[in-house]
Amino acid sequence: MDNYHLNPTSEGWELKKEGAERASKRGATKQELVSALSDYFDGKTASVKIHRADGSIEEERTYPRSADPSKSKG
């Protein structure tokens, strides 16, 4: 499973694969990228850590949802 991070930058937000030099996707707002995640990961298995503006992790999502190893509520 590939691991990605959605982080703030000085120019907006970016989705970047762990270990990659360049961003996979960029957007002006966090919501713009979050809305595009399911389409971007269609047919792929990946984990995305979504960060807050201060850089701390807000949540982690797994695509597809069926690949999520923790079947917990919340």
CHARMM-style PDB file with segment names, atoms N, HN, CA, C and O in Angstrom:
ATOM      1  N   MET     1       0.842  -1.174   0.000  1.00  0.00      PROA
ATOM      2  CA  MET     1       0.000   0.000   0.000  1.00  0.00      PROA
ATOM      3  C   MET     1       0.887   1.237   0.000  1.00  0.00      PROA
ATOM      4  O   MET     1       1.829   1.337   0.787  1.00  0.00      PROA
ATOM      5  N   ASP     2       0.581   2.174  -0.886  1.00  0.00      PROA
ATOM      6  HN  ASP     2      -0.184   2.092  -1.525  1.00  0.00      PROA
ATOM      7  CA  ASP     2       1.331   3.428  -0.947  1.00  0.00      PROA
ATOM      8  C   ASP     2       0.819   4.394   0.119  1.00  0.00      PROA
ATOM      9  O   ASP     2      -0.369   4.410   0.438  1.00  0.00      PROA
ATOM     10  N   ASN     3       1.722   5.189   0.657  1.00  0.00      PROA
ATOM     11  HN  ASN     3       2.687   5.176   0.398  1.00  0.00      PROA
ATOM     12  CA  ASN     3       1.371   6.175   1.674  1.00  0.00      PROA
ATOM     13  C   ASN     3       1.552   7.582   1.116  1.00  0.00      PROA
ATOM     14  O   ASN     3       2.565   7.899   0.493  1.00  0.00      PROA
ATOM     15  N   TYR     4       0.544   8.413   1.356  1.00  0.00      PROA
ATOM     16  HN  TYR     4      -0.279   8.155   1.861  1.00  0.00      PROA
ATOM     17  CA  TYR     4       0.534   9.791   0.873  1.00  0.00      PROA
ATOM     18  C   TYR     4       0.271  10.740   2.030  1.00  0.00      PROA
ATOM     19  O   TYR     4      -0.257  10.347   3.070  1.00  0.00      PROA
ATOM     20  N   HSD     5       0.646  11.990   1.833  1.00  0.00      PROA
ATOM     21  HN  HSD     5       1.075  12.310   0.988  1.00  0.00      PROA
ATOM     22  CA  HSD     5       0.367  13.054   2.800  1.00  0.00      PROA
ATOM     23  C   HSD     5      -0.252  14.228   2.057  1.00  0.00      PROA
ATOM     24  O   HSD     5       0.208  14.611   0.982  1.00  0.00      PROA
ATOM     25  N   LEU     6      -1.296  14.790   2.641  1.00  0.00      PROA
ATOM     26  HN  LEU     6      -1.670  14.478   3.515  1.00  0.00      PROA
ATOM     27  CA  LEU     6      -1.914  16.001   2.116  1.00  0.00      PROA
ATOM     28  C   LEU     6      -1.493  17.120   3.059  1.00  0.00      PROA
ATOM     29  O   LEU     6      -1.946  17.185   4.201  1.00  0.00      PROA
ATOM     30  N   ASN     7      -0.619  18.004   2.570  1.00  0.00      PROA
ATOM     31  HN  ASN     7      -0.250  17.951   1.642  1.00  0.00      PROA
ATOM     32  CA  ASN     7       0.024  19.023   3.403  1.00  0.00      PROA
ATOM     33  C   ASN     7      -0.199  20.435   2.882  1.00  0.00      PROA
ATOM     34  O   ASN     7      -0.393  20.645   1.685  1.00  0.00      PROA
ATOM     35  N   PRO     8      -0.168  21.416   3.810  1.00  0.00      PROA
ATOM     36  CA  PRO     8      -0.195  22.812   3.380  1.00  0.00      PROA
ATOM     37  C   PRO     8       1.185  23.208   2.852  1.00  0.00      PROA
ATOM     38  O   PRO     8       2.212  22.699   3.301  1.00  0.00      PROA
ATOM     39  N   THR     9       1.179  24.123   1.895  1.00  0.00      PROA
ATOM     40  HN  THR     9       0.344  24.537   1.531  1.00  0.00      PROA
ATOM     41  CA  THR     9       2.426  24.690   1.377  1.00  0.00      PROA
ATOM     42  C   THR     9       2.253  26.207   1.327  1.00  0.00      PROA
ATOM     43  O   THR     9       1.175  26.719   1.628  1.00  0.00      PROA
ATOM     44  N   SER    10       3.282  26.905   0.959  1.00  0.00      PROA
ATOM     45  HN  SER    10       4.158  26.488   0.715  1.00  0.00      PROA
ATOM     46  CA  SER    10       3.191  28.366   0.858  1.00  0.00      PROA
ATOM     47  C   SER    10       2.278  28.805  -0.283  1.00  0.00      PROA
ATOM     48  O   SER    10       1.830  29.951  -0.324  1.00  0.00      PROA
ATOM     49  N   GLU    11       2.003  27.880  -1.216  1.00  0.00      PROA
ATOM     50  HN  GLU    11       2.367  26.949  -1.183  1.00  0.00      PROA
ATOM     51  CA  GLU    11       1.175  28.211  -2.378  1.00  0.00      PROA
ATOM     52  C   GLU    11      -0.196  27.537  -2.360  1.00  0.00      PROA
ATOM     53  O   GLU    11      -0.940  27.646  -3.335  1.00  0.00      PROA
ATOM     54  N   GLY    12      -0.546  26.846  -1.282  1.00  0.00      PROA
ATOM     55  HN  GLY    12       0.058  26.757  -0.491  1.00  0.00      PROA
ATOM     56  CA  GLY    12      -1.825  26.136  -1.217  1.00  0.00      PROA
ATOM     57  C   GLY    12      -1.660  24.805  -0.506  1.00  0.00      PROA
ATOM     58  O   GLY    12      -1.137  24.743   0.607  1.00  0.00      PROA
ATOM     59  N   TRP    13      -2.114  23.733  -1.163  1.00  0.00      PROA
ATOM     60  HN  TRP    13      -2.538  23.783  -2.067  1.00  0.00      PROA
ATOM     61  CA  TRP    13      -2.042  22.387  -0.583  1.00  0.00      PROA
ATOM     62  C   TRP    13      -1.514  21.424  -1.624  1.00  0.00      PROA
ATOM     63  O   TRP    13      -1.671  21.645  -2.825  1.00  0.00      PROA
ATOM     64  N   GLU    14      -0.877  20.338  -1.154  1.00  0.00      PROA
ATOM     65  HN  GLU    14      -0.749  20.159  -0.179  1.00  0.00      PROA
ATOM     66  CA  GLU    14      -0.379  19.338  -2.089  1.00  0.00      PROA
ATOM     67  C   GLU    14      -0.551  17.936  -1.535  1.00  0.00      PROA
ATOM     68  O   GLU    14      -0.499  17.712  -0.325  1.00  0.00      PROA
ATOM     69  N   LEU    15      -0.758  16.998  -2.450  1.00  0.00      PROA
ATOM     70  HN  LEU    15      -0.801  17.180  -3.432  1.00  0.00      PROA
ATOM     71  CA  LEU    15      -0.806  15.577  -2.142  1.00  0.00      PROA
ATOM     72  C   LEU    15       0.501  15.000  -2.626  1.00  0.00      PROA
ATOM     73  O   LEU    15       0.838  15.115  -3.805  1.00  0.00      PROA
ATOM     74  N   LYS    16       1.249  14.373  -1.716  1.00  0.00      PROA
ATOM     75  HN  LYS    16       0.975  14.280  -0.759  1.00  0.00      PROA
ATOM     76  CA  LYS    16       2.580  13.892  -2.066  1.00  0.00      PROA
ATOM     77  C   LYS    16       2.759  12.470  -1.553  1.00  0.00      PROA
ATOM     78  O   LYS    16       2.431  12.170  -0.405  1.00  0.00      PROA
ATOM     79  N   LYS    17       3.278  11.601  -2.405  1.00  0.00      PROA
ATOM     80  HN  LYS    17       3.544  11.844  -3.337  1.00  0.00      PROA
ATOM     81  CA  LYS    17       3.594  10.231  -2.017  1.00  0.00      PROA
ATOM     82  C   LYS    17       4.842  10.256  -1.138  1.00  0.00      PROA
ATOM     83  O   LYS    17       5.783  11.002  -1.408  1.00  0.00      PROA
ATOM     84  N   GLU    18       4.847   9.437  -0.084  1.00  0.00      PROA
ATOM     85  HN  GLU    18       4.083   8.830   0.135  1.00  0.00      PROA
ATOM     86  CA  GLU    18       6.020   9.385   0.796  1.00  0.00      PROA
ATOM     87  C   GLU    18       7.260   9.042  -0.009  1.00  0.00      PROA
ATOM     88  O   GLU    18       7.259   8.093  -0.793  1.00  0.00      PROA
ATOM     89  N   GLY    19       8.310   9.811   0.187  1.00  0.00      PROA
ATOM     90  HN  GLY    19       8.311  10.582   0.824  1.00  0.00      PROA
ATOM     91  CA  GLY    19       9.577   9.585  -0.490  1.00  0.00      PROA
ATOM     92  C   GLY    19       9.692  10.261  -1.848  1.00  0.00      PROA
ATOM     93  O   GLY    19      10.765  10.250  -2.452  1.00  0.00      PROA
ATOM     94  N   ALA    20       8.604  10.850  -2.340  1.00  0.00      PROA
ATOM     95  HN  ALA    20       7.732  10.859  -1.850  1.00  0.00      PROA
ATOM     96  CA  ALA    20       8.621  11.490  -3.658  1.00  0.00      PROA
ATOM     97  C   ALA    20       9.191  12.902  -3.562  1.00  0.00      PROA
ATOM     98  O   ALA    20       9.074  13.567  -2.533  1.00  0.00      PROA
ATOM     99  N   GLU    21       9.799  13.338  -4.637  1.00  0.00      PROA
ATOM    100  HN  GLU    21       9.893  12.798  -5.474  1.00  0.00      PROA
ATOM    101  CA  GLU    21      10.341  14.691  -4.713  1.00  0.00      PROA
ATOM    102  C   GLU    21       9.240  15.698  -5.046  1.00  0.00      PROA
ATOM    103  O   GLU    21       9.191  16.793  -4.485  1.00  0.00      PROA
ATOM    104  N   ARG    22       8.353  15.306  -5.973  1.00  0.00      PROA
ATOM    105  HN  ARG    22       8.392  14.416  -6.428  1.00  0.00      PROA
ATOM    106  CA  ARG    22       7.321  16.223  -6.456  1.00  0.00      PROA
ATOM    107  C   ARG    22       5.941  15.803  -5.957  1.00  0.00      PROA
ATOM    108  O   ARG    22       5.703  14.640  -5.629  1.00  0.00      PROA
ATOM    109  N   ALA    23       5.053  16.768  -5.911  1.00  0.00      PROA
ATOM    110  HN  ALA    23       5.246  17.712  -6.177  1.00  0.00      PROA
ATOM    111  CA  ALA    23       3.672  16.505  -5.506  1.00  0.00      PROA
ATOM    112  C   ALA    23       2.939  15.743  -6.603  1.00  0.00      PROA
ATOM    113  O   ALA    23       3.183  15.957  -7.790  1.00  0.00      PROA
ATOM    114  N   SER    24       2.042  14.855  -6.196  1.00  0.00      PROA
ATOM    115  HN  SER    24       1.843  14.681  -5.231  1.00  0.00      PROA
ATOM    116  CA  SER    24       1.199  14.131  -7.145  1.00  0.00      PROA
ATOM    117  C   SER    24       0.066  15.019  -7.630  1.00  0.00      PROA
ATOM    118  O   SER    24      -0.364  14.932  -8.780  1.00  0.00      PROA
ATOM    119  N   LYS    25      -0.410  15.873  -6.734  1.00  0.00      PROA
ATOM    120  HN  LYS    25      -0.061  15.943  -5.800  1.00  0.00      PROA
ATOM    121  CA  LYS    25      -1.517  16.773  -7.035  1.00  0.00      PROA
ATOM    122  C   LYS    25      -1.376  18.025  -6.201  1.00  0.00      PROA
ATOM    123  O   LYS    25      -0.882  17.972  -5.075  1.00  0.00      PROA
ATOM    124  N   ARG    26      -1.809  19.160  -6.745  1.00  0.00      PROA
ATOM    125  HN  ARG    26      -2.211  19.203  -7.660  1.00  0.00      PROA
ATOM    126  CA  ARG    26      -1.786  20.434  -6.020  1.00  0.00      PROA
ATOM    127  C   ARG    26      -3.155  21.088  -6.126  1.00  0.00      PROA
ATOM    128  O   ARG    26      -3.895  20.881  -7.087  1.00  0.00      PROA
ATOM    129  N   GLY    27      -3.471  21.884  -5.109  1.00  0.00      PROA
ATOM    130  HN  GLY    27      -2.870  22.053  -4.328  1.00  0.00      PROA
ATOM    131  CA  GLY    27      -4.734  22.601  -5.128  1.00  0.00      PROA
ATOM    132  C   GLY    27      -4.632  23.881  -4.319  1.00  0.00      PROA
ATOM    133  O   GLY    27      -3.751  24.033  -3.473  1.00  0.00      PROA
ATOM    134  N   ALA    28      -5.545  24.794  -4.594  1.00  0.00      PROA
ATOM    135  HN  ALA    28      -6.260  24.671  -5.282  1.00  0.00      PROA
ATOM    136  CA  ALA    28      -5.552  26.061  -3.879  1.00  0.00      PROA
ATOM    137  C   ALA    28      -6.051  25.886  -2.444  1.00  0.00      PROA
ATOM    138  O   ALA    28      -5.612  26.588  -1.533  1.00  0.00      PROA
ATOM    139  N   THR    29      -6.988  24.924  -2.255  1.00  0.00      PROA
ATOM    140  HN  THR    29      -7.344  24.354  -2.995  1.00  0.00      PROA
ATOM    141  CA  THR    29      -7.548  24.708  -0.922  1.00  0.00      PROA
ATOM    142  C   THR    29      -7.458  23.238  -0.533  1.00  0.00      PROA
ATOM    143  O   THR    29      -7.353  22.353  -1.383  1.00  0.00      PROA
ATOM    144  N   LYS    30      -7.500  23.008   0.750  1.00  0.00      PROA
ATOM    145  HN  LYS    30      -7.584  23.727   1.440  1.00  0.00      PROA
ATOM    146  CA  LYS    30      -7.491  21.653   1.281  1.00  0.00      PROA
ATOM    147  C   LYS    30      -8.732  20.905   0.794  1.00  0.00      PROA
ATOM    148  O   LYS    30      -8.640  19.756   0.362  1.00  0.00      PROA
ATOM    149  N   GLN    31      -9.894  21.563   0.865  1.00  0.00      PROA
ATOM    150  HN  GLN    31      -9.968  22.496   1.216  1.00  0.00      PROA
ATOM    151  CA  GLN    31     -11.148  20.915   0.469  1.00  0.00      PROA
ATOM    152  C   GLN    31     -11.127  20.492  -0.997  1.00  0.00      PROA
ATOM    153  O   GLN    31     -11.691  19.456  -1.352  1.00  0.00      PROA
ATOM    154  N   GLU    32     -10.491  21.271  -1.836  1.00  0.00      PROA
ATOM    155  HN  GLU    32     -10.033  22.112  -1.548  1.00  0.00      PROA
ATOM    156  CA  GLU    32     -10.375  20.935  -3.261  1.00  0.00      PROA
ATOM    157  C   GLU    32      -9.690  19.580  -3.432  1.00  0.00      PROA
ATOM    158  O   GLU    32     -10.153  18.744  -4.208  1.00  0.00      PROA
ATOM    159  N   LEU    33      -8.603  19.362  -2.720  1.00  0.00      PROA
ATOM    160  HN  LEU    33      -8.227  20.041  -2.089  1.00  0.00      PROA
ATOM    161  CA  LEU    33      -7.881  18.097  -2.830  1.00  0.00      PROA
ATOM    162  C   LEU    33      -8.611  16.959  -2.141  1.00  0.00      PROA
ATOM    163  O   LEU    33      -8.655  15.849  -2.671  1.00  0.00      PROA
ATOM    164  N   VAL    34      -9.188  17.210  -0.962  1.00  0.00      PROA
ATOM    165  HN  VAL    34      -9.152  18.112  -0.532  1.00  0.00      PROA
ATOM    166  CA  VAL    34      -9.923  16.157  -0.251  1.00  0.00      PROA
ATOM    167  C   VAL    34     -11.068  15.650  -1.125  1.00  0.00      PROA
ATOM    168  O   VAL    34     -11.331  14.448  -1.167  1.00  0.00      PROA
ATOM    169  N   SER    35     -11.744  16.552  -1.816  1.00  0.00      PROA
ATOM    170  HN  SER    35     -11.531  17.528  -1.782  1.00  0.00      PROA
ATOM    171  CA  SER    35     -12.859  16.170  -2.688  1.00  0.00      PROA
ATOM    172  C   SER    35     -12.403  15.318  -3.871  1.00  0.00      PROA
ATOM    173  O   SER    35     -13.183  14.526  -4.399  1.00  0.00      PROA
ATOM    174  N   ALA    36     -11.161  15.473  -4.286  1.00  0.00      PROA
ATOM    175  HN  ALA    36     -10.527  16.116  -3.857  1.00  0.00      PROA
ATOM    176  CA  ALA    36     -10.647  14.744  -5.445  1.00  0.00      PROA
ATOM    177  C   ALA    36      -9.982  13.417  -5.086  1.00  0.00      PROA
ATOM    178  O   ALA    36      -9.606  12.664  -5.985  1.00  0.00      PROA
ATOM    179  N   LEU    37      -9.828  13.114  -3.808  1.00  0.00      PROA
ATOM    180  HN  LEU    37     -10.133  13.726  -3.078  1.00  0.00      PROA
ATOM    181  CA  LEU    37      -9.085  11.920  -3.401  1.00  0.00      PROA
ATOM    182  C   LEU    37      -9.693  10.619  -3.927  1.00  0.00      PROA
ATOM    183  O   LEU    37      -8.961   9.781  -4.456  1.00  0.00      PROA
ATOM    184  N   SER    38     -10.998  10.426  -3.800  1.00  0.00      PROA
ATOM    185  HN  SER    38     -11.592  11.106  -3.371  1.00  0.00      PROA
ATOM    186  CA  SER    38     -11.582   9.150  -4.217  1.00  0.00      PROA
ATOM    187  C   SER    38     -11.413   8.917  -5.718  1.00  0.00      PROA
ATOM    188  O   SER    38     -11.191   7.782  -6.141  1.00  0.00      PROA
ATOM    189  N   ASP    39     -11.513   9.972  -6.528  1.00  0.00      PROA
ATOM    190  HN  ASP    39     -11.693  10.894  -6.185  1.00  0.00      PROA
ATOM    191  CA  ASP    39     -11.274   9.825  -7.968  1.00  0.00      PROA
ATOM    192  C   ASP    39      -9.805   9.538  -8.247  1.00  0.00      PROA
ATOM    193  O   ASP    39      -9.485   8.692  -9.082  1.00  0.00      PROA
ATOM    194  N   TYR    40      -8.910  10.237  -7.555  1.00  0.00      PROA
ATOM    195  HN  TYR    40      -9.169  10.925  -6.876  1.00  0.00      PROA
ATOM    196  CA  TYR    40      -7.470  10.048  -7.774  1.00  0.00      PROA
ATOM    197  C   TYR    40      -7.038   8.626  -7.430  1.00  0.00      PROA
ATOM    198  O   TYR    40      -6.203   8.043  -8.121  1.00  0.00      PROA
ATOM    199  N   PHE    41      -7.606   8.068  -6.361  1.00  0.00      PROA
ATOM    200  HN  PHE    41      -8.285   8.541  -5.800  1.00  0.00      PROA
ATOM    201  CA  PHE    41      -7.195   6.738  -5.916  1.00  0.00      PROA
ATOM    202  C   PHE    41      -8.084   5.620  -6.445  1.00  0.00      PROA
ATOM    203  O   PHE    41      -7.984   4.486  -5.978  1.00  0.00      PROA
ATOM    204  N   ASP    42      -8.945   5.913  -7.402  1.00  0.00      PROA
ATOM    205  HN  ASP    42      -9.027   6.835  -7.782  1.00  0.00      PROA
ATOM    206  CA  ASP    42      -9.798   4.889  -7.999  1.00  0.00      PROA
ATOM    207  C   ASP    42      -8.926   3.809  -8.639  1.00  0.00      PROA
ATOM    208  O   ASP    42      -8.116   4.103  -9.519  1.00  0.00      PROA
ATOM    209  N   GLY    43      -9.088   2.574  -8.203  1.00  0.00      PROA
ATOM    210  HN  GLY    43      -9.746   2.335  -7.489  1.00  0.00      PROA
ATOM    211  CA  GLY    43      -8.303   1.464  -8.735  1.00  0.00      PROA
ATOM    212  C   GLY    43      -6.948   1.289  -8.064  1.00  0.00      PROA
ATOM    213  O   GLY    43      -6.192   0.393  -8.438  1.00  0.00      PROA
ATOM    214  N   LYS    44      -6.627   2.123  -7.085  1.00  0.00      PROA
ATOM    215  HN  LYS    44      -7.241   2.851  -6.781  1.00  0.00      PROA
ATOM    216  CA  LYS    44      -5.350   2.032  -6.359  1.00  0.00      PROA
ATOM    217  C   LYS    44      -5.631   1.733  -4.896  1.00  0.00      PROA
ATOM    218  O   LYS    44      -6.737   1.967  -4.409  1.00  0.00      PROA
ATOM    219  N   THR    45      -4.640   1.221  -4.205  1.00  0.00      PROA
ATOM    220  HN  THR    45      -3.742   1.030  -4.601  1.00  0.00      PROA
ATOM    221  CA  THR    45      -4.730   1.031  -2.762  1.00  0.00      PROA
ATOM    222  C   THR    45      -3.720   1.966  -2.124  1.00  0.00      PROA
ATOM    223  O   THR    45      -2.526   1.906  -2.415  1.00  0.00      PROA
ATOM    224  N   ALA    46      -4.220   2.837  -1.245  1.00  0.00      PROA
ATOM    225  HN  ALA    46      -5.191   2.886  -1.008  1.00  0.00      PROA
ATOM    226  CA  ALA    46      -3.338   3.844  -0.650  1.00  0.00      PROA
ATOM    227  C   ALA    46      -3.872   4.313   0.688  1.00  0.00      PROA
ATOM    228  O   ALA    46      -5.061   4.190   0.985  1.00  0.00      PROA
ATOM    229  N   SER    47      -2.970   4.852   1.484  1.00  0.00      PROA
ATOM    230  HN  SER    47      -2.005   4.952   1.243  1.00  0.00      PROA
ATOM    231  CA  SER    47      -3.308   5.472   2.759  1.00  0.00      PROA
ATOM    232  C   SER    47      -2.927   6.945   2.656  1.00  0.00      PROA
ATOM    233  O   SER    47      -1.842   7.284   2.182  1.00  0.00      PROA
ATOM    234  N   VAL    48      -3.833   7.819   3.105  1.00  0.00      PROA
ATOM    235  HN  VAL    48      -4.714   7.544   3.489  1.00  0.00      PROA
ATOM    236  CA  VAL    48      -3.587   9.264   3.032  1.00  0.00      PROA
ATOM    237  C   VAL    48      -3.695   9.865   4.421  1.00  0.00      PROA
ATOM    238  O   VAL    48      -4.714   9.721   5.096  1.00  0.00      PROA
ATOM    239  N   LYS    49      -2.638  10.537   4.839  1.00  0.00      PROA
ATOM    240  HN  LYS    49      -1.810  10.654   4.291  1.00  0.00      PROA
ATOM    241  CA  LYS    49      -2.670  11.294   6.090  1.00  0.00      PROA
ATOM    242  C   LYS    49      -2.981  12.738   5.729  1.00  0.00      PROA
ATOM    243  O   LYS    49      -2.222  13.394   5.015  1.00  0.00      PROA
ATOM    244  N   ILE    50      -4.114  13.222   6.236  1.00  0.00      PROA
ATOM    245  HN  ILE    50      -4.731  12.690   6.816  1.00  0.00      PROA
ATOM    246  CA  ILE    50      -4.553  14.583   5.952  1.00  0.00      PROA
ATOM    247  C   ILE    50      -4.125  15.464   7.116  1.00  0.00      PROA
ATOM    248  O   ILE    50      -4.521  15.236   8.260  1.00  0.00      PROA
ATOM    249  N   HSD    51      -3.313  16.468   6.816  1.00  0.00      PROA
ATOM    250  HN  HSD    51      -2.991  16.653   5.887  1.00  0.00      PROA
ATOM    251  CA  HSD    51      -2.758  17.346   7.838  1.00  0.00      PROA
ATOM    252  C   HSD    51      -3.588  18.613   8.003  1.00  0.00      PROA
ATOM    253  O   HSD    51      -4.313  19.017   7.093  1.00  0.00      PROA
ATOM    254  N   ARG    52      -3.475  19.231   9.167  1.00  0.00      PROA
ATOM    255  HN  ARG    52      -2.887  18.902   9.905  1.00  0.00      PROA
ATOM    256  CA  ARG    52      -4.076  20.541   9.419  1.00  0.00      PROA
ATOM    257  C   ARG    52      -3.118  21.618   8.895  1.00  0.00      PROA
ATOM    258  O   ARG    52      -1.999  21.321   8.478  1.00  0.00      PROA
ATOM    259  N   ALA    53      -3.573  22.854   8.925  1.00  0.00      PROA
ATOM    260  HN  ALA    53      -4.483  23.096   9.264  1.00  0.00      PROA
ATOM    261  CA  ALA    53      -2.739  23.966   8.463  1.00  0.00      PROA
ATOM    262  C   ALA    53      -1.452  24.088   9.280  1.00  0.00      PROA
ATOM    263  O   ALA    53      -0.438  24.563   8.768  1.00  0.00      PROA
ATOM    264  N   ASP    54      -1.485  23.659  10.558  1.00  0.00      PROA
ATOM    265  HN  ASP    54      -2.309  23.273  10.974  1.00  0.00      PROA
ATOM    266  CA  ASP    54      -0.282  23.741  11.396  1.00  0.00      PROA
ATOM    267  C   ASP    54       0.660  22.554  11.199  1.00  0.00      PROA
ATOM    268  O   ASP    54       1.714  22.483  11.831  1.00  0.00      PROA
ATOM    269  N   GLY    55       0.275  21.615  10.314  1.00  0.00      PROA
ATOM    270  HN  GLY    55      -0.581  21.672   9.801  1.00  0.00      PROA
ATOM    271  CA  GLY    55       1.126  20.466  10.011  1.00  0.00      PROA
ATOM    272  C   GLY    55       0.806  19.216  10.801  1.00  0.00      PROA
ATOM    273  O   GLY    55       1.290  18.141  10.449  1.00  0.00      PROA
ATOM    274  N   SER    56       0.007  19.310  11.860  1.00  0.00      PROA
ATOM    275  HN  SER    56      -0.387  20.184  12.146  1.00  0.00      PROA
ATOM    276  CA  SER    56      -0.353  18.121  12.628  1.00  0.00      PROA
ATOM    277  C   SER    56      -1.350  17.281  11.827  1.00  0.00      PROA
ATOM    278  O   SER    56      -2.046  17.801  10.955  1.00  0.00      PROA
ATOM    279  N   ILE    57      -1.416  15.980  12.126  1.00  0.00      PROA
ATOM    280  HN  ILE    57      -0.851  15.558  12.835  1.00  0.00      PROA
ATOM    281  CA  ILE    57      -2.307  15.085  11.385  1.00  0.00      PROA
ATOM    282  C   ILE    57      -3.733  15.211  11.908  1.00  0.00      PROA
ATOM    283  O   ILE    57      -3.991  15.070  13.104  1.00  0.00      PROA
ATOM    284  N   GLU    58      -4.650  15.477  10.986  1.00  0.00      PROA
ATOM    285  HN  GLU    58      -4.441  15.592  10.015  1.00  0.00      PROA
ATOM    286  CA  GLU    58      -6.069  15.603  11.319  1.00  0.00      PROA
ATOM    287  C   GLU    58      -6.765  14.251  11.243  1.00  0.00      PROA
ATOM    288  O   GLU    58      -7.524  13.888  12.142  1.00  0.00      PROA
ATOM    289  N   GLU    59      -6.504  13.497  10.162  1.00  0.00      PROA
ATOM    290  HN  GLU    59      -5.887  13.791   9.432  1.00  0.00      PROA
ATOM    291  CA  GLU    59      -7.112  12.182   9.992  1.00  0.00      PROA
ATOM    292  C   GLU    59      -6.321  11.371   8.985  1.00  0.00      PROA
ATOM    293  O   GLU    59      -5.472  11.892   8.262  1.00  0.00      PROA
ATOM    294  N   GLU    60      -6.624  10.073   8.958  1.00  0.00      PROA
ATOM    295  HN  GLU    60      -7.314   9.650   9.545  1.00  0.00      PROA
ATOM    296  CA  GLU    60      -6.010   9.178   7.983  1.00  0.00      PROA
ATOM    297  C   GLU    60      -7.121   8.433   7.276  1.00  0.00      PROA
ATOM    298  O   GLU    60      -8.042   7.925   7.915  1.00  0.00      PROA
ATOM    299  N   ARG    61      -7.035   8.368   5.952  1.00  0.00      PROA
ATOM    300  HN  ARG    61      -6.287   8.781   5.434  1.00  0.00      PROA
ATOM    301  CA  ARG    61      -8.034   7.666   5.147  1.00  0.00      PROA
ATOM    302  C   ARG    61      -7.352   6.594   4.319  1.00  0.00      PROA
ATOM    303  O   ARG    61      -6.210   6.750   3.887  1.00  0.00      PROA
ATOM    304  N   THR    62      -8.080   5.491   4.103  1.00  0.00      PROA
ATOM    305  HN  THR    62      -9.008   5.364   4.453  1.00  0.00      PROA
ATOM    306  CA  THR    62      -7.576   4.389   3.286  1.00  0.00      PROA
ATOM    307  C   THR    62      -8.464   4.255   2.055  1.00  0.00      PROA
ATOM    308  O   THR    62      -9.690   4.304   2.155  1.00  0.00      PROA
ATOM    309  N   TYR    63      -7.844   4.087   0.910  1.00  0.00      PROA
ATOM    310  HN  TYR    63      -6.848   4.046   0.829  1.00  0.00      PROA
ATOM    311  CA  TYR    63      -8.564   3.895  -0.352  1.00  0.00      PROA
ATOM    312  C   TYR    63      -8.145   2.575  -0.960  1.00  0.00      PROA
ATOM    313  O   TYR    63      -6.942   2.327  -1.035  1.00  0.00      PROA
ATOM    314  N   PRO    64      -9.051   1.699  -1.404  1.00  0.00      PROA
ATOM    315  CA  PRO    64     -10.483   1.818  -1.149  1.00  0.00      PROA
ATOM    316  C   PRO    64     -10.781   1.560   0.327  1.00  0.00      PROA
ATOM    317  O   PRO    64      -9.951   1.002   1.044  1.00  0.00      PROA
ATOM    318  N   ARG    65     -11.938   1.958   0.763  1.00  0.00      PROA
ATOM    319  HN  ARG    65     -12.613   2.411   0.180  1.00  0.00      PROA
ATOM    320  CA  ARG    65     -12.323   1.806   2.179  1.00  0.00      PROA
ATOM    321  C   ARG    65     -12.212   0.352   2.633  1.00  0.00      PROA
ATOM    322  O   ARG    65     -11.889   0.089   3.791  1.00  0.00      PROA
ATOM    323  N   SER    66     -12.475  -0.586   1.738  1.00  0.00      PROA
ATOM    324  HN  SER    66     -12.737  -0.373   0.797  1.00  0.00      PROA
ATOM    325  CA  SER    66     -12.413  -2.014   2.080  1.00  0.00      PROA
ATOM    326  C   SER    66     -11.007  -2.456   2.454  1.00  0.00      PROA
ATOM    327  O   SER    66     -10.845  -3.512   3.067  1.00  0.00      PROA
ATOM    328  N   ALA    67      -9.979  -1.679   2.103  1.00  0.00      PROA
ATOM    329  HN  ALA    67     -10.110  -0.822   1.606  1.00  0.00      PROA
ATOM    330  CA  ALA    67      -8.597  -2.018   2.423  1.00  0.00      PROA
ATOM    331  C   ALA    67      -8.172  -1.494   3.802  1.00  0.00      PROA
ATOM    332  O   ALA    67      -7.042  -1.725   4.234  1.00  0.00      PROA
ATOM    333  N   ASP    68      -9.070  -0.797   4.482  1.00  0.00      PROA
ATOM    334  HN  ASP    68      -9.987  -0.609   4.132  1.00  0.00      PROA
ATOM    335  CA  ASP    68      -8.745  -0.233   5.801  1.00  0.00      PROA
ATOM    336  C   ASP    68      -8.517  -1.369   6.795  1.00  0.00      PROA
ATOM    337  O   ASP    68      -9.426  -2.162   7.038  1.00  0.00      PROA
ATOM    338  N   PRO    69      -7.310  -1.461   7.378  1.00  0.00      PROA
ATOM    339  CA  PRO    69      -7.012  -2.563   8.290  1.00  0.00      PROA
ATOM    340  C   PRO    69      -7.745  -2.458   9.621  1.00  0.00      PROA
ATOM    341  O   PRO    69      -7.960  -3.478  10.275  1.00  0.00      PROA
ATOM    342  N   SER    70      -8.135  -1.257  10.044  1.00  0.00      PROA
ATOM    343  HN  SER    70      -7.960  -0.428   9.513  1.00  0.00      PROA
ATOM    344  CA  SER    70      -8.818  -1.110  11.333  1.00  0.00      PROA
ATOM    345  C   SER    70     -10.299  -0.899  11.098  1.00  0.00      PROA
ATOM    346  O   SER    70     -10.724   0.175  10.672  1.00  0.00      PROA
ATOM    347  N   LYS    71     -11.066  -1.909  11.370  1.00  0.00      PROA
ATOM    348  HN  LYS    71     -10.720  -2.781  11.716  1.00  0.00      PROA
ATOM    349  CA  LYS    71     -12.522  -1.835  11.176  1.00  0.00      PROA
ATOM    350  C   LYS    71     -13.160  -1.327  12.461  1.00  0.00      PROA
ATOM    351  O   LYS    71     -13.995  -2.006  13.059  1.00  0.00      PROA
ATOM    352  N   SER    72     -12.768  -0.144  12.877  1.00  0.00      PROA
ATOM    353  HN  SER    72     -12.090   0.408  12.392  1.00  0.00      PROA
ATOM    354  CA  SER    72     -13.299   0.423  14.111  1.00  0.00      PROA
ATOM    355  C   SER    72     -14.273   1.551  13.815  1.00  0.00      PROA
ATOM    356  O   SER    72     -14.213   2.177  12.757  1.00  0.00      PROA
ATOM    357  N   LYS    73     -15.160   1.799  14.749  1.00  0.00      PROA
ATOM    358  HN  LYS    73     -15.208   1.290  15.609  1.00  0.00      PROA
ATOM    359  CA  LYS    73     -16.099   2.911  14.610  1.00  0.00      PROA
ATOM    360  C   LYS    73     -15.351   4.205  14.855  1.00  0.00      PROA
ATOM    361  O   LYS    73     -14.426   4.264  15.665  1.00  0.00      PROA
ATOM    362  N   GLY    74     -15.767   5.245  14.140  1.00  0.00      PROA
ATOM    363  HN  GLY    74     -16.518   5.197  13.482  1.00  0.00      PROA
ATOM    364  CA  GLY    74     -15.187   6.565  14.359  1.00  0.00      PROA
ATOM    365  C   GLY    74     -14.029   6.786  13.560  1.00  0.00      PROA
ATOM    366  OT1 GLY    74     -13.425   7.856  13.631  1.00  0.00      PROA
TER     367      GLY     74
END
